């Protein structure tokens, strides 16, 4: 199995080592439900404030971080900004950039989690329960794009959706290029998520 969607491999694979340290420090801070100050991230990553800021800017440039007035509010799919995809991790209310993030992040963290999103076709509410990192009986199906891209948030996230049934996924996919991607159940999405986010979790 691939370590993650090719889009992520392309935009992150050639980045300097400092970006991983910054991503890890910011992601861990966001798990608490609070935005991360760049100075705090720099201390945890063992970098100067300028080096950390440069690393964050680089991650922002590929759509893998959100910064608001010098404060990191989103990193690697996890955000303190209200989005359509809601995730409660061990009682902490957060949001994610896409429906896949709900499953992948909760699985990698190994948390008790409840994710809420909407079917990408009909808009029906979908709830995903994760217990100790394992999906608990969801019948939803997800679409995981794996095509080439330069910006995760703009090009990957809009299509990384959950659907309330395979029929609704097919309905959504009609007329779209679905050759670069895969339909996966929640358990398979969780496995993919553990593979990617393991490098960031405590």
C-alpha positions in Angstrom: 0.0 0.0 0.0 1.3 3.5 -0.8 2.2 5.7 2.1 -0.2 8.4 1.1 -1.8 10.1 -1.9 0.7 11.0 -4.6 -0.3 14.6 -4.3 1.1 14.7 -0.7 4.2 12.8 -1.7 5.0 15.4 -4.4 4.5 18.5 -2.4 6.1 17.3 0.8 8.8 14.9 -0.4 11.3 17.5 -1.5 10.9 19.9 1.5 13.8 20.5 3.9 13.9 18.6 7.3 12.9 21.8 9.2 9.4 21.7 7.7 8.7 18.3 9.3 9.8 19.5 12.7 7.5 22.6 12.4 4.6 20.6 11.1 4.9 18.1 14.0 5.2 20.8 16.6 2.2 22.8 15.3 0.0 19.8 14.8 0.6 18.7 18.4 -0.3 22.1 19.6 -3.5 22.2 17.5 -4.6 18.9 19.1 -5.2 20.9 22.3 -7.8 23.0 20.4 -5.5 26.1 20.5 -3.7 27.9 17.7 0.1 27.6 17.7 2.3 30.6 18.0 5.2 30.4 15.6 7.6 31.3 18.5 6.3 28.3 20.5 6.6 26.0 17.5 10.2 27.2 16.9 11.2 26.4 20.5 9.7 22.9 20.3 11.2 22.3 16.9 14.6 23.5 18.0 14.7 26.3 15.4 15.2 30.0 15.4 12.0 32.1 15.0 13.1 33.1 11.5 13.9 29.5 10.4 10.5 28.4 11.8 8.7 31.2 10.0 10.4 30.3 6.7 9.5 26.7 7.2 5.8 27.6 7.9 5.7 29.9 4.9 6.9 27.0 2.7 4.2 24.6 4.1 1.6 27.4 3.6 2.7 27.7 0.0 1.6 24.1 -0.8 -1.7 24.3 1.0 -0.7 22.3 4.1 -0.9 25.1 6.7 -3.1 28.1 7.6 -1.6 31.1 9.3 -3.5 34.1 10.7 -1.5 37.1 11.8 1.6 35.1 12.8 -0.4 32.3 14.5 -0.7 28.8 13.0 -4.4 27.9 13.0 -4.2 24.9 10.7 -1.7 22.2 9.9 -1.9 19.0 7.9 -5.6 18.9 7.7 -6.4 19.9 11.4 -7.7 23.4 12.0 -9.2 25.6 14.7 -11.2 27.4 12.0 -14.8 26.3 11.6 -15.2 24.2 8.5 -17.9 21.9 7.1 -16.0 18.9 8.5 -16.1 18.8 12.4 -14.0 16.5 14.6 -14.2 16.1 18.3 -11.0 14.4 19.6 -11.0 13.2 23.2 -13.5 16.0 23.9 -11.6 18.7 22.1 -13.6 20.4 19.3 -11.7 20.9 16.1 -12.3 21.0 12.3 -10.6 19.5 9.3 -10.1 20.6 5.7 -11.7 17.5 4.2 -13.8 14.5 5.2 -10.8 12.1 4.8 -8.9 14.1 7.5 -11.6 13.3 10.0 -11.0 9.6 9.6 -7.2 9.7 9.1 -6.3 12.0 11.9 -8.5 10.3 14.5 -7.1 6.9 13.5 -3.5 8.1 13.7 -4.0 9.8 17.0 -5.7 6.7 18.4 -8.3 8.8 20.0 -11.9 8.6 21.0 -13.4 10.7 18.3 -16.6 11.7 16.6 -16.5 13.2 13.1 -19.4 14.9 11.4 -19.6 15.9 7.7 -22.1 15.7 4.9 -22.5 13.3 2.0 -20.7 14.8 -1.0 -23.7 14.0 -3.2 -26.9 14.6 -1.2 -25.7 16.6 1.7 -27.1 14.2 4.3 -25.3 14.3 7.6 -22.7 11.6 8.1 -21.3 10.7 11.6 -18.1 8.7 12.0 -17.2 7.3 15.4 -13.6 6.3 16.1 -12.7 4.3 19.3 -9.1 4.0 20.2 -8.2 4.8 16.6 -10.6 2.2 15.1 -13.7 3.1 13.1 -16.8 1.9 14.8 -19.3 0.5 12.2 -19.6 3.3 9.7 -21.1 2.3 6.4 -20.0 5.5 4.6 -17.7 5.3 1.6 -15.0 7.8 0.8 -13.3 9.1 -2.3 -9.5 9.5 -2.0 -7.9 11.5 -4.9 -4.4 10.5 -5.8 -3.6 12.7 -8.8 -0.8 15.2 -9.1 -1.3 18.5 -7.5 0.6 21.6 -6.2 -1.7 22.7 -3.4 -3.4 20.3 -1.1 -6.1 22.5 0.3 -7.1 23.8 -3.1 -6.7 20.7 -5.3 -7.0 17.6 -3.1 -9.4 18.6 -0.3 -12.5 19.6 -2.3 -12.8 16.0 -3.6 -11.7 14.0 -0.5 -15.3 13.5 0.6 -17.4 10.9 2.3 -20.7 9.6 0.8 -23.6 7.9 2.5 -23.7 5.1 -0.1 -21.7 3.7 -3.0 -24.6 4.8 -5.3 -24.2 8.4 -4.2 -20.4 8.2 -4.8 -21.2 7.0 -8.3 -23.7 9.8 -8.8 -21.2 12.4 -7.7 -18.5 10.8 -9.9 -20.6 10.9 -13.0 -19.0 13.3 -15.5 -15.9 13.7 -13.4 -12.5 12.2 -14.1 -12.3 9.5 -11.5 -9.3 7.7 -12.9 -7.0 9.3 -10.4 -8.4 8.2 -7.1 -10.0 5.3 -5.2 -13.3 4.5 -3.5 -12.5 3.3 0.0 -14.5 2.3 3.0 -13.9 4.0 6.3 -11.6 1.2 7.6 -9.3 1.6 4.5 -9.3 5.4 4.9 -8.2 4.9 8.6 -5.4 2.7 7.5 -4.2 5.2 5.0 -4.5 7.9 7.6 -2.3 6.1 10.1 0.3 5.7 7.4 0.5 9.4 6.8 -0.2 11.1 10.1 1.9 8.8 12.2 4.9 11.1 11.7 3.1 14.0 13.3 1.3 12.5 16.3 2.8 12.4 19.9 
